[in-house]
Amino acid sequence: MWLIVQQPQPDDYVLATGETHTVREFVELAFKEVGRTVVLKGKGLEEKGMDQRSGEVLVEIDARYFRPLEVDLLLGDPSKAREKLGWRHRTSFADLIGKMARADLDAYKRNLL
């Protein structure tokens, strides 16, 4: 961000990895961070993510959260930020998910106490 505001002319930059990941990957990594393995069962709207050991349903699809105009592929192109700013992402997808999961756990624990 600092590099962006230091530019002589205002401009728009996309800060992204240039990678694409599925919701499934997100779910698997997030639960892995808390020591649980998700096994996906079912198809389509009936698909559920179950804890491998206990069989507990950890995640399921809820059509209420579908976006009416969803695109098939979301992919940020950071090439302009690379070329003009020398910017490169330093946090991997897996590391980002780990940080997010730990922050959520910390917030949950603070609210319990």
C-alpha positions as CSV (number, residue, x, y, z in Angstrom):
1,M,0.0,0.0,0.0
2,W,2.8,2.4,0.8
3,L,4.3,2.0,-2.7
4,I,0.9,2.8,-4.2
5,V,0.5,6.1,-2.3
6,Q,4.0,7.2,-3.1
7,Q,3.3,7.2,-6.9
8,P,3.4,10.7,-8.5
9,Q,0.0,10.0,-10.2
10,P,-3.0,8.3,-8.7
11,D,-3.8,4.9,-10.3
12,D,-5.5,1.6,-9.6
13,Y,-3.5,-1.5,-8.8
14,V,-4.6,-5.1,-8.2
15,L,-2.7,-6.8,-5.4
16,A,-3.3,-10.5,-5.9
17,T,-1.4,-13.7,-6.2
18,G,-2.5,-14.4,-9.8
19,E,-3.6,-17.8,-8.6
20,T,-7.1,-19.3,-8.4
21,H,-8.3,-21.6,-5.7
22,T,-11.6,-23.4,-5.0
23,V,-13.9,-23.1,-2.0
24,R,-13.1,-26.8,-1.4
25,E,-9.4,-25.9,-1.0
26,F,-10.2,-23.1,1.4
27,V,-12.4,-25.4,3.5
28,E,-9.9,-28.2,3.6
29,L,-7.0,-25.9,4.6
30,A,-9.1,-24.0,7.2
31,F,-10.1,-27.2,9.0
32,K,-6.6,-28.6,8.7
33,E,-5.4,-25.6,10.6
34,V,-7.5,-26.7,13.6
35,G,-6.5,-30.3,13.3
36,R,-9.6,-31.7,11.5
37,T,-9.8,-33.5,8.2
38,V,-12.8,-32.8,6.0
39,V,-14.3,-35.6,3.9
40,L,-16.7,-34.3,1.3
41,K,-19.8,-36.5,0.6
42,G,-22.7,-36.0,-1.7
43,K,-23.1,-34.1,-4.9
44,G,-24.3,-30.6,-5.8
45,L,-26.5,-28.9,-3.2
46,E,-26.5,-32.1,-1.1
47,E,-22.7,-32.1,-0.7
48,K,-21.5,-31.9,3.0
49,G,-18.1,-31.7,4.6
50,M,-17.8,-34.2,7.4
51,D,-15.1,-34.6,10.0
52,Q,-13.1,-37.7,9.1
53,R,-13.0,-39.1,12.6
54,S,-16.4,-38.2,14.1
55,G,-18.6,-37.9,11.1
56,E,-19.8,-34.5,12.4
57,V,-21.0,-32.2,9.6
58,L,-18.6,-29.3,9.6
59,V,-19.7,-27.4,6.5
60,E,-22.6,-27.7,4.1
61,I,-24.0,-25.8,1.1
62,D,-26.7,-23.2,1.7
63,A,-28.4,-21.8,-1.4
64,R,-29.4,-18.6,0.4
65,Y,-25.8,-17.5,0.0
66,F,-25.5,-18.0,-3.7
67,R,-24.8,-14.8,-5.6
68,P,-27.3,-14.4,-8.5
69,L,-24.6,-13.2,-11.0
70,E,-21.6,-15.2,-9.9
71,V,-18.8,-15.5,-12.4
72,D,-17.1,-18.9,-13.1
73,L,-13.6,-17.7,-12.5
74,L,-12.2,-15.0,-10.2
75,L,-8.5,-14.3,-10.8
76,G,-6.6,-11.1,-9.8
77,D,-4.0,-9.9,-12.2
78,P,-1.1,-8.3,-10.3
79,S,1.0,-7.7,-13.4
80,K,0.6,-3.9,-13.3
81,A,1.7,-3.8,-9.6
82,R,4.7,-6.0,-10.4
83,E,5.8,-3.9,-13.4
84,K,5.2,-0.4,-12.0
85,L,5.8,-1.0,-8.3
86,G,8.0,-4.1,-8.1
87,W,5.4,-5.6,-5.9
88,R,5.2,-9.3,-5.3
89,H,3.0,-11.2,-2.9
90,R,4.8,-12.8,0.0
91,T,2.0,-14.7,1.7
92,S,0.9,-18.0,0.1
93,F,-2.7,-19.1,0.0
94,A,-2.1,-21.8,2.6
95,D,-0.4,-19.2,4.9
96,L,-3.2,-16.8,4.5
97,I,-5.8,-19.4,5.4
98,G,-3.8,-20.3,8.4
99,K,-3.6,-16.7,9.6
100,M,-7.4,-16.2,9.0
101,A,-8.3,-19.4,10.9
102,R,-6.0,-18.5,13.9
103,A,-7.4,-15.0,14.0
104,D,-11.0,-16.4,14.1
105,L,-10.0,-18.9,16.8
106,D,-8.4,-16.1,18.9
107,A,-11.5,-13.9,18.5
108,Y,-13.7,-16.9,19.5
109,K,-11.6,-17.6,22.6
110,R,-11.7,-13.9,23.7
111,N,-15.5,-13.8,23.4
112,L,-15.8,-17.0,25.5
113,L,-13.8,-15.6,28.4
